[in-house]
Amino acid sequence: MRMSGRRIRAVVRKELREYRRHGSVVVATAIFPLIFLIQPLILVFMVPSAGAATLEQWHVLLYMLAIPVLTPAVLAAYAVAGERQQGSLEPVLTTPITTEEFLLGKALSALVPSVGVAYAVYAVFLGCVALFAQPAAAAAVLRPPDIAAQVLLTPLLATFSIWVGIAISTRSSDVRVAQQLCLLADLPVVLVTSLIAFDVIHLTPALGVILIVLPLIADVTGWRIVAPMFDRERLVTGAR
């Protein structure tokens, strides 16, 4: 069956309305961008001119990749578990919407705001560093390769986080448990990006290519894994 863009858009609109109605979801998604914006700003502004050489060895922008990893996890965890908890999942699944349309709508409704927030935070960070940081520190942080990596990896990592979150959400009946499990599952990715950001893992051109290719493969694989996991009959009947 051919996927319907109209039904996918309907799921996206419904999800965005749900986010606005649940302030706890909005607050949770705002925490991580603030944390991972304030910490790098403090680091850059506190470093003296003589310490700019240290910043040149680091990749501070890559530390902020935790934002597109953790932020969508909160939204994706709500995707199915939230509907089950409210009792609104069964009516949706009894409509003509296909599993692929439903999952794609859920994924897009988490991806679009998460990537938008991540890029907005990056823009604020870049603007603050360019305008207020010492020139040597700004030059050490605002490097074109790091900015390009940030732009490319943000949607890839966010998509991976969303598929992990939806997979966990389909198996959970409690939103808070699903969110905690999603954050726990995404911590290894945050750890790796943080280690690279502070040069514990040295970033090379080969590693840079791997960092692009692996999330891309994971995104495609995630879609293929999550779709079969989505058992409509089990979710409608409430079976485990």
C-alpha positions as CSV (number, residue, x, y, z in Angstrom):
1,M,0.0,0.0,0.0
2,R,1.3,3.4,-0.9
3,M,2.0,5.7,2.1
4,S,-0.4,8.7,2.4
5,G,1.3,12.0,3.1
6,R,-2.0,13.3,4.5
7,R,-2.2,10.7,7.2
8,I,1.5,11.2,8.1
9,R,0.9,14.9,8.4
10,A,-2.2,14.2,10.6
11,V,-0.1,12.2,13.0
12,V,2.6,14.9,13.1
13,R,0.0,17.6,13.9
14,K,-1.6,15.5,16.5
15,E,1.8,14.8,18.2
16,L,2.7,18.5,18.2
17,R,-0.6,19.3,19.9
18,E,0.1,16.7,22.5
19,Y,3.5,18.2,23.2
20,R,2.0,21.6,23.8
21,R,-0.7,20.1,26.2
22,H,1.9,18.3,28.3
23,G,4.2,20.9,29.9
24,S,6.4,18.2,31.5
25,V,7.4,17.0,28.0
26,V,8.3,20.6,26.9
27,V,10.3,21.2,30.2
28,A,12.2,17.9,29.8
29,T,13.2,18.7,26.3
30,A,14.4,22.2,27.3
31,I,16.7,21.0,30.1
32,F,19.3,19.3,27.9
33,P,19.7,22.2,25.4
34,L,20.2,24.6,28.3
35,I,22.8,22.3,30.0
36,F,24.8,21.7,26.9
37,L,24.7,25.4,25.9
38,I,25.7,26.9,29.3
39,Q,28.6,24.5,30.0
40,P,30.5,25.1,26.7
41,L,29.9,28.9,27.0
42,I,31.4,28.9,30.5
43,L,34.3,26.9,29.3
44,V,35.1,29.2,26.4
45,F,34.6,32.4,28.4
46,M,36.7,31.2,31.3
47,V,39.7,30.2,29.3
48,P,42.4,32.9,29.3
49,S,44.1,34.0,26.1
50,A,47.0,31.7,26.9
51,G,44.6,28.8,27.1
52,A,43.4,29.1,23.5
53,A,45.9,26.4,22.5
54,T,44.0,24.0,24.7
55,L,40.7,24.9,22.9
56,E,42.4,24.2,19.6
57,Q,43.0,20.6,20.6
58,W,39.4,20.2,21.6
59,H,36.2,20.1,19.5
60,V,33.8,21.9,21.8
61,L,31.1,22.0,19.3
62,L,31.0,18.2,19.2
63,Y,30.2,18.2,22.9
64,M,26.9,19.8,22.0
65,L,25.9,16.8,19.9
66,A,24.4,15.5,23.1
67,I,21.5,17.9,22.4
68,P,20.2,16.0,19.3
69,V,20.8,12.7,21.0
70,L,19.0,13.4,24.3
71,T,16.3,15.8,23.4
72,P,14.4,13.6,20.9
73,A,14.8,10.6,23.2
74,V,12.3,12.3,25.6
75,L,9.8,12.9,22.7
76,A,10.2,9.5,21.2
77,A,9.7,7.7,24.5
78,Y,6.3,9.5,24.7
79,A,5.4,8.4,21.1
80,V,3.7,5.1,21.9
81,A,3.8,4.7,25.7
82,G,2.2,8.1,26.1
83,E,-0.7,7.2,23.9
84,R,-1.2,3.8,25.7
85,Q,-1.2,5.6,29.0
86,Q,-3.9,8.0,27.9
87,G,-5.9,5.3,26.2
88,S,-5.8,7.1,22.8
89,L,-3.6,4.5,21.0
90,E,-6.3,2.0,20.3
91,P,-8.6,4.4,18.4
92,V,-5.7,5.5,16.2
93,L,-4.6,2.0,15.4
94,T,-8.1,0.9,14.4
95,T,-8.1,3.6,11.6
96,P,-6.9,2.8,8.1
97,I,-3.4,4.3,8.9
98,T,-0.6,1.8,8.1
99,T,2.2,1.0,10.6
100,E,4.7,2.7,8.3
101,E,2.6,5.9,8.2
102,F,2.1,5.9,11.9
103,L,5.8,5.3,12.8
104,L,7.0,7.9,10.2
105,G,4.6,10.5,11.6
106,K,5.8,9.8,15.1
107,A,9.4,10.0,14.1
108,L,9.0,13.3,12.2
109,S,7.0,14.9,15.0
110,A,10.0,14.2,17.3
111,L,12.7,14.9,14.7
112,V,11.6,18.3,13.4
113,P,11.4,20.2,16.8
114,S,14.5,18.4,18.1
115,V,16.7,19.4,15.2
116,G,15.2,22.9,15.2
117,V,16.0,23.3,18.9
118,A,19.5,21.9,18.3
119,Y,20.3,24.3,15.4
120,A,18.8,27.2,17.4
121,V,21.1,26.4,20.3
122,Y,24.1,26.1,18.0
123,A,23.3,29.5,16.5
124,V,23.1,31.1,19.9
125,F,26.4,29.5,20.9
126,L,28.2,30.6,17.7
127,G,26.8,34.1,18.0
128,C,27.9,34.4,21.7
129,V,31.3,33.1,21.0
130,A,31.8,35.3,17.9
131,L,30.6,38.4,19.6
132,F,31.9,38.1,23.2
133,A,34.7,35.5,23.4
134,Q,38.3,36.5,23.2
135,P,39.4,36.4,19.5
136,A,41.9,33.6,20.1
137,A,39.3,31.5,21.9
138,A,36.7,32.2,19.2
139,A,39.1,31.2,16.4
140,A,39.9,28.0,18.2
141,V,36.3,27.0,18.7
142,L,34.6,28.3,15.4
143,R,36.4,26.0,13.0
144,P,34.6,25.2,9.7
145,P,35.2,21.4,9.9
146,D,33.6,21.3,13.4
147,I,30.7,23.4,12.3
148,A,30.1,21.2,9.2
149,A,30.3,18.1,11.4
150,Q,27.8,19.6,13.7
151,V,25.3,20.4,10.9
152,L,25.7,16.9,9.3
153,L,25.6,14.8,12.5
154,T,22.7,16.6,14.2
155,P,19.8,15.1,12.1
156,L,21.6,11.7,11.8
157,L,22.1,11.3,15.6
158,A,18.6,12.7,16.3
159,T,17.0,10.1,13.9
160,F,19.0,7.3,15.6
161,S,17.9,8.4,19.0
162,I,14.2,8.6,17.8
163,W,14.2,5.0,16.5
164,V,15.8,3.8,19.8
165,G,13.1,5.8,21.7
166,I,10.2,4.4,19.6
167,A,11.5,0.9,20.0
168,I,11.5,1.2,23.8
169,S,8.2,3.1,23.8
170,T,6.4,0.3,22.0
171,R,7.5,-2.1,24.8
172,S,6.6,0.2,27.7
173,S,3.3,1.2,29.2
174,D,4.7,3.9,31.5
175,V,6.1,7.1,29.9
176,R,8.6,7.9,32.7
177,V,10.1,4.4,32.6
178,A,10.3,4.7,28.8
179,Q,12.1,8.1,29.0
180,Q,14.5,6.8,31.6
181,L,15.4,3.7,29.5
182,C,15.8,5.9,26.4
183,L,18.2,8.2,28.1
184,L,20.1,5.3,29.4
185,A,20.3,3.7,26.0
186,D,21.6,7.0,24.4
187,L,24.3,7.6,27.0
188,P,27.0,5.6,25.1
189,V,26.6,7.9,22.1
190,V,26.9,11.0,24.4
191,L,30.0,9.5,26.0
192,V,31.7,8.9,22.6
193,T,30.9,12.4,21.3
194,S,32.2,13.9,24.6
195,L,35.4,11.9,24.5
196,I,36.0,13.1,21.0
197,A,35.1,16.7,21.9
198,F,37.8,16.7,24.6
199,D,40.3,14.8,22.5
200,V,40.4,11.7,24.7
201,I,39.6,10.0,21.4
202,H,41.6,11.8,18.8
203,L,39.6,12.9,15.8
204,T,41.1,11.9,12.5
205,P,39.7,12.2,8.9
206,A,39.0,8.5,8.9
207,L,37.1,8.7,12.2
208,G,35.2,11.7,10.9
209,V,34.0,9.6,7.9
210,I,33.0,6.7,10.3
211,L,31.1,9.1,12.5
212,I,29.0,10.1,9.4
213,V,28.5,6.6,7.9
214,L,27.7,4.7,11.1
215,P,24.7,6.9,12.2
216,L,23.4,6.8,8.6
217,I,23.5,3.0,8.6
218,A,22.0,2.9,12.1
219,D,19.1,5.2,10.9
220,V,18.2,2.9,8.0
221,T,18.7,-0.2,10.2
222,G,16.6,1.3,13.0
223,W,13.7,1.8,10.7
224,R,13.8,-1.8,9.5
225,I,14.1,-3.1,13.1
226,V,11.4,-0.9,14.7
227,A,8.7,-1.5,12.0
228,P,8.4,-5.3,12.6
229,M,8.5,-4.7,16.4
230,F,5.3,-2.6,16.1
231,D,2.7,-5.3,16.7
232,R,-0.7,-3.6,16.3
233,E,-2.7,-6.4,17.7
234,R,-0.6,-6.6,20.9
235,L,-0.8,-2.8,21.4
236,V,-4.5,-2.7,20.9
237,T,-5.2,-5.6,23.2
238,G,-2.7,-4.4,25.7
239,A,-0.8,-7.7,25.8
240,R,2.8,-7.7,26.9
